């Protein structure tokens, strides 16, 4: 038990260290609003999927909305703690200083990913590996490679069961196949509540650091996630790790 707790705390320190010492890209705190519906695989059904709607604003209270996305995917449980997924989405970005102008970026995205889960007593660990194919209407095609380490720690139960408070932490690194290769780091710390076996809400902080050959900086955001899981009534749901699908 103590060994597992120590391992979890060490991972948390590693995550936090990835997010410090960055300069502000925009002094205003933004807002992310995310709504997700998930059809998870279970012991009787290996196929699943999800759909998600998301909006982002430059400031709090949903002022200056500049980013919208709609996406979804089909998943397959390779084994008990291994899930593969193929997804696609549409992403629209505006200039938040001039919202009446046409979008600055229109993107269609495809991706393939593998999620590996580990359950160490109260500490739940998710490893996510993703490869993206990005098609921009104005700037052409790009590849991107992402790895995310996600932790969930239930507070009042050992699992994320109904009526459970939990802490959610993750750090994700974004890479591409062109210089400078490192593109982005995203760190999040949030508090969540699982109301029943289907509905959960999560609110917290996301720090997103972007890097290009000409500029670099970070922006803080308040992220609010509402998630609904469609569980089969005939099958007991598997233990899951709460996470943002973005």
Secondary structure, 3 states (H helix, E strand, C coil): CHHHHHHHHHHHHHHHHCCCCCCECCCCCEEEEEEEEEECCCCCCCEEEEEEEEEEECCHHHCCEEEEEEEEEEEEEEECCEEEEEEEEEEEECCCCCCCCCCCEEEEEEEEEEEEEEEECCEEEEEEEEEEEEEECCCEEEEEEEEEEEEEEECCCCCCCCCEEEEEEEEEEEECCCCCCEEEEEEEEEEEEECCCCEEEEEEEEEEEEECCCCEEEEEEEEEEEEEECCCCCCCCCCCCCCCCC
